[in-house]
Amino acid sequence: MLARNEGGRAEVRTSPLHGRGLFASGRIPEGAEIGVYPLLILSHADTETLKSTRLYHYVFYVDERADGAVRCAVAFGEVSMCNHSPDANAGFEVDADAQTVTLTALTDIASDAEILIDYQDFAEEAL
């Protein structure tokens, strides 16, 4: 599967928040799909190995076992450049079966605004 960015709605630019970020290339209405991106889902063991690398800051969490071990996935495409905000203007949904992550506007996003997601329970760990 190739990454699907609906109508070129987003692009990577320099972010005032943290290095690079994802920005709206035009107005994105609330509820609009920004893009669907393929995932490479890693094993629990690979996820543990990844924790000591820089790449760990760019993964999406897939699931957690009863013992607390998590599995993560590397997303392909510009979605991996989304920065964190507790006041996010976009949300994401990981579909482990389809091996995709879907990015959707939670609010109207103005042209040139940074597209921000809430890293949720993993914000402190990822930042």
C-alpha positions in Angstrom: 0.0 0.0 0.0 1.2 3.5 -0.8 0.6 6.4 1.5 -2.5 8.2 0.6 -2.5 11.9 1.3 -5.9 13.2 0.2 -5.3 15.9 -2.4 -1.9 16.8 -1.1 -3.3 18.2 2.1 -0.1 18.1 4.1 3.6 18.7 3.7 6.7 18.6 6.0 8.3 21.9 6.9 10.5 23.3 9.6 8.5 23.6 12.9 8.9 26.2 15.6 7.9 23.4 18.1 10.4 20.7 17.4 12.7 20.4 14.3 10.3 19.4 11.5 6.5 19.1 11.5 3.6 18.4 9.3 1.7 21.5 8.0 -1.6 22.0 6.1 -1.0 22.9 2.5 -4.5 24.3 2.3 -7.6 24.6 4.6 -8.6 21.2 6.0 -12.2 21.0 7.3 -13.0 19.3 10.6 -13.6 15.5 10.1 -11.6 15.4 6.8 -9.2 12.5 6.3 -5.8 14.0 5.9 -4.1 10.7 4.9 -3.8 7.0 5.3 -0.2 5.7 5.7 1.2 2.2 5.8 2.8 0.7 8.9 5.5 -1.7 9.5 4.5 -3.4 12.8 7.4 -4.6 14.9 7.5 -7.5 17.3 7.6 -6.9 21.0 11.4 -7.8 21.0 12.1 -5.3 18.2 10.1 -2.6 20.0 12.3 -3.1 23.1 15.4 -2.8 20.9 14.1 0.3 19.3 13.6 2.1 22.6 17.3 2.9 22.8 17.4 4.5 19.4 16.4 7.9 18.0 13.8 6.2 15.7 11.7 5.4 18.8 10.5 9.0 18.9 8.8 8.5 15.5 6.8 5.3 16.1 3.1 4.6 16.7 1.9 2.2 19.4 -0.1 -0.7 18.2 -1.0 -2.7 21.3 0.0 -3.8 24.8 0.2 -7.2 26.3 -1.1 -8.0 29.8 2.4 -7.9 31.1 2.8 -4.3 29.8 5.0 -5.1 26.8 4.1 -2.9 23.9 4.3 -3.3 20.1 5.0 -0.3 18.0 5.0 0.4 14.3 7.1 2.6 12.0 4.8 4.7 9.8 5.8 5.5 6.2 5.0 8.9 4.9 4.8 12.4 6.4 2.5 11.3 9.3 5.7 10.4 11.2 6.6 14.1 11.3 3.5 15.1 13.4 4.4 16.8 16.6 2.6 16.5 19.9 0.1 18.8 21.5 -2.4 18.0 24.2 -4.6 20.5 22.3 -4.2 18.5 19.0 -6.0 19.6 15.9 -5.7 16.1 14.3 -6.3 12.6 15.5 -4.9 9.3 14.4 -6.2 5.7 14.4 -3.9 2.7 14.1 -5.5 -0.3 12.3 -3.2 -3.3 13.1 -5.2 -5.6 10.8 -4.8 -3.3 7.8 -1.4 -2.2 8.9 -2.2 1.5 8.5 -2.6 4.7 10.5 -5.2 7.2 9.4 -4.8 10.9 10.2 -8.0 12.9 10.5 -8.7 16.6 11.3 -10.3 17.1 14.7 -10.9 20.8 14.1 -10.9 23.0 11.1 -7.2 23.4 10.3 -6.1 26.7 8.6 -3.8 26.7 5.6 -0.1 26.7 6.8 -1.1 25.6 10.3 1.0 22.8 11.9 -0.9 19.6 12.1 -0.6 18.3 15.7 -1.5 15.1 17.3 -1.8 14.0 21.0 0.7 11.3 21.8 -1.7 10.4 24.6 -0.2 8.1 27.3 3.2 8.0 25.6 3.8 11.8 25.3 6.3 12.0 28.2 8.1 8.9 27.0 8.3 10.0 23.3 9.4 13.6 23.9 
